[in-house]
Amino acid sequence: LRLAKELKGLTSATFTNGGNNTVINGDGMTITPAGGNKVSLTKDGLNNGGNKITNVADGTDPNDAVNKSQLD
């Protein structure tokens, strides 16, 4: 059995590894780790499930986010 290099016309894809689950569909992507908080990226934005966002570069433009070192 061979999988095409380009997949078209799919409505969703689900990936499961142990208790971890990732779903990609037309609404976005949702990652549900075993024993953790769900993380989703959709047209409405990012729900980071209460997790830290790490390794963020210094903001340089007016609409950039800043990191803690820029605020200290």
PyMOL commands that set and color helices and strands:
alter all, ss='L'
color gray80, all
select helices_A, chain A and resi 68-71
alter helices_A, ss='H'
color red, helices_A
select strands_A, chain A and resi 12-17+20-25+28-32+39-42+45-47
alter strands_A, ss='S'
color yellow, strands_A
deselect
rebuild
show_as cartoon
